[in-house]
Every structure is written in structure tokens, then in C-alpha cells.
């Protein structure tokens, strides 16, 4: 009786342990299944999140690139307009400068001709004038004309009965010098046009208190007069129109350009097309 009871108890205990083991195994399997499901859901969620992030990044980059492209295009168009305007202004300025240059050359040529005529008129007006240097101040007394007539008759071998017919005589129209300075010259205008005081064409004679001095050139005479304290203006040759034109060409060596605003715009459009093609290939 006792042995059979113990055997039954052992069998019951074995069945209980087997049931507990089966229950634990089912729990483990269920836990693994749940974990697998959660991992699968997590993987799918991560994939969706990555796809969304990828799409967002692509959209942002595409929008930024499109905005940058638009800004570059607008800037290039603005630069193209500025370049076209600058070229137009430069062309207008060059045209104006060339016109002013031609006008200036015409004025210089006319001025040269007028100066020659003025010199000729001045020379003709002075053709009957005589200038005497070295006569002390106040020596002419009350009448310069009478003093000059007496001076010529006394120092020049004039033909018998010749009347000089001095029209006017006066000191040079400059301030009276100091006592120690050189006296002013006396300017004489002859009324009789046929009377001429000749000097050799290659020589100039000036009568000083110390004696007659002959000068080979006008420059030599001017230098000696300046050394003696008599102010003489040395006339230099006027600048000719050719010299002025040479200086203008050196200062403004511009030439008319053949490039127009239309060709510049076409060149800019070609550059913009190339830039747009490079951006599209980059996308």
C-alpha cells in the first residue's frame, strides 16, 4: 500500500515538473516572438524615418540650390545690364572726347593763323617805329620830339634838307626806374613812311654810350640787353598745330571700338547658358 502510494506521488510530481517546464518554454517562445515583432516594427519605423529624413534633406537641398541658382541668375543679369550701360557710356565718352579733340585741333589751327596775322599787323604798325636805348632820364627836357629831332641831326648823317617828321615820341610805358637803374627807352613813330633806318640782315647794330655794338642774332642782342638791365622779352616760336596734335594723340590715344551693346549682350547670354547647363548637370 505504501509503495504504490509513493509511486503515484512520484508520477504526479513528474507531471507537475513537465507542466512547469512546458509553461516556461511557452513563455520564452512568446517573449521571443514579441521581441521579434518589436524589432521588426522598429526596423520598419527606422526605415520610414530614414526615408522621410532623406526626402526632407533632398527637398531642402533642391530648394536651396534653386534659390542660389535664381540669385546667381539675377546677379548675372544685373551685371550684364551694368556692363552694357558702362560700355555705352564709355563709347559715348570716347566719341565726345574725339569730337572735342577735333574741335580743339581746329581751334588751335585757327589760333595759329590768327596769331600770325596779329604778329604781321603788329609788325606793320611798328615798321616806322624806332627805339633808342641808353638816353638818361629827364635829358629830353620838356619836348621829347624836339630832343629826338636834334639827336638825329647831330648823330646821324642825314641827307641835306630831309625832315624826319616825327609823329610822336615818348618814353617806354613802364614805371620810372631808380637813379642807379638803366633808363627807359625812347619810342619814336615816324610820320613819313618812306624813311627807313636799315641794318644788315644778318647783323644788328646798337649805339651805346661806350660805342657801337654789332650783334649777329636777335638772341645775342636780347641777352646783352638783359645783362645791361634793359628788359627784353625773347619771343619763342609758337606751338604749331602739328605739335599740339601730337601731344593730344599722346594724351588721348583712343580709337573707336567696334564692340556694341548688342554683341556684349549676346556674349553675356552665351555665358549664362553655359552656367545654366553646368548647374543642370550637377543636379
TIMIPA-860642 format. One line per 10 residues: number of its first residue (from 1); their letters; for each residue x, y, z of C-alpha. Coordinates in steps of 0.5 Angstrom, whole numbers, plus 500, padded with zeros to 3 digits. Example, Ala and Ser with C-alpha at 12.3 -4.5 7.8 and 13.67 -1.06 7.14 Angstrom:
BEGIN
1	AS	525/491/516  527/498/514
//
This chain:
BEGIN
1	XXXXXXXXXX	500/500/500  505/505/502  510/503/496  504/504/491  502/511/494  509/513/494  510/511/486  503/515/485  506/521/488  513/521/484
11	XXXXXXXXXX	509/521/478  505/527/480  511/530/482  514/529/475  508/531/471  508/537/475  515/539/473  514/537/466  508/542/466  512/548/469
21	XXXXXXXXXX	518/546/464  513/547/458  510/553/461  517/556/462  518/554/455  512/557/452  513/564/456  520/564/453  518/563/446  512/568/447
31	XXXXXXXXXX	518/573/449  522/572/443  516/573/439  514/579/442  522/581/441  522/579/434  516/583/433  518/589/436  525/589/433  521/588/426
41	XXXXXXXXXX	517/594/428  523/598/430  526/597/423  520/599/419  520/605/423  527/607/423  527/606/415  521/610/415  524/615/419  531/615/414
51	XXXXXXXXXX	526/615/408  523/622/411  530/625/413  533/623/406  527/626/403  527/632/407  534/633/406  534/633/399  528/638/399  532/643/403
61	XXXXXXXXXX	538/642/398  534/642/392  530/649/395  537/652/397  540/650/390  534/653/386  535/659/391  542/660/390  541/659/382  536/664/382
71	XXXXXXXXXX	540/669/386  546/668/381  542/669/375  539/675/378  546/678/380  549/676/373  543/679/369  544/686/373  552/685/372  550/684/365
81	XXXXXXXXXX	546/691/365  551/694/368  557/692/363  552/694/358  551/701/361  558/702/362  560/700/355  555/705/352  558/711/357  565/709/355
91	XXXXXXXXXX	563/709/348  559/716/349  565/719/353  570/717/347  566/720/342  565/726/346  573/726/347  575/725/340  570/731/338  573/735/343
101	XXXXXXXXXX	580/733/340  578/735/333  575/742/336  581/743/340  585/742/334  581/746/329  581/752/335  589/751/335  590/752/328  585/758/327
111	XXXXXXXXXX	589/761/333  596/760/330  593/763/324  590/769/328  597/770/332  601/770/325  596/776/323  597/779/329  604/779/329  604/781/322
121	XXXXXXXXXX	599/787/324  604/789/330  610/789/326  607/793/320  605/798/326  612/798/328  615/799/322  616/806/322  618/806/330  625/807/333
131	XXXXXXXXXX	627/805/340  633/809/343  636/806/349  641/809/354  639/816/354  639/819/361  632/820/365  630/828/364  635/829/359  630/830/354
141	XXXXXXXXXX	627/836/357  620/839/356  619/836/349  621/829/347  620/830/340  625/837/339  630/833/343  630/827/338  630/831/332  636/835/335
151	XXXXXXXXXX	639/828/337  638/825/330  641/831/326  647/831/331  649/824/331  646/821/324  649/823/317  642/825/314  641/828/307  641/835/307
161	XXXXXXXXXX	634/838/307  631/832/310  626/832/315  624/826/320  617/829/321  617/825/328  610/824/329  610/822/337  616/820/341  615/818/349
171	XXXXXXXXXX	619/814/354  617/807/355  611/806/358  614/803/365  615/806/372  620/811/372  627/807/374  631/809/380  637/813/379  642/807/379
181	XXXXXXXXXX	638/803/374  638/803/367  634/809/364  627/808/360  628/807/352  625/812/348  620/810/343  619/814/336  614/814/331  616/817/324
191	XXXXXXXXXX	610/820/320  614/819/313  613/812/311  619/812/306  624/814/311  628/807/314  634/806/318  637/800/315  641/795/319  645/789/316
201	XXXXXXXXXX	640/783/315  645/779/319  647/784/324  644/788/329  647/795/331  646/798/338  649/805/339  651/805/347  655/811/351  661/807/350
211	XXXXXXXXXX	661/806/343  657/802/337  656/794/339  654/790/333  650/783/334  650/777/330  643/775/332  637/778/336  638/773/341  645/775/342
221	XXXXXXXXXX	642/782/343  637/780/348  642/777/352  646/783/352  641/788/353  638/784/359  645/784/362  645/791/362  639/792/365  634/793/360
231	XXXXXXXXXX	628/788/360  627/785/353  622/779/352  625/774/348  620/771/343  620/764/342  617/760/337  609/759/338  607/752/338  605/749/332
241	XXXXXXXXXX	598/745/330  602/739/329  606/739/336  599/740/339  596/735/335  602/730/337  601/732/345  594/731/344  595/724/341  600/722/346
251	XXXXXXXXXX	595/724/352  588/721/349  591/715/344  583/713/344  580/710/338  573/708/336  571/701/338  567/696/334  564/692/340  557/695/341
261	XXXXXXXXXX	552/693/347  548/688/342  555/684/342  556/685/349  549/682/351  550/676/346  556/674/350  553/675/357  547/671/354  552/665/352
271	XXXXXXXXXX	556/665/359  549/665/362  547/659/358  554/655/360  553/657/367  546/654/367  548/648/363  553/646/369  548/647/374  543/642/371
281	XXX	549/637/370  551/638/377  543/636/379
//
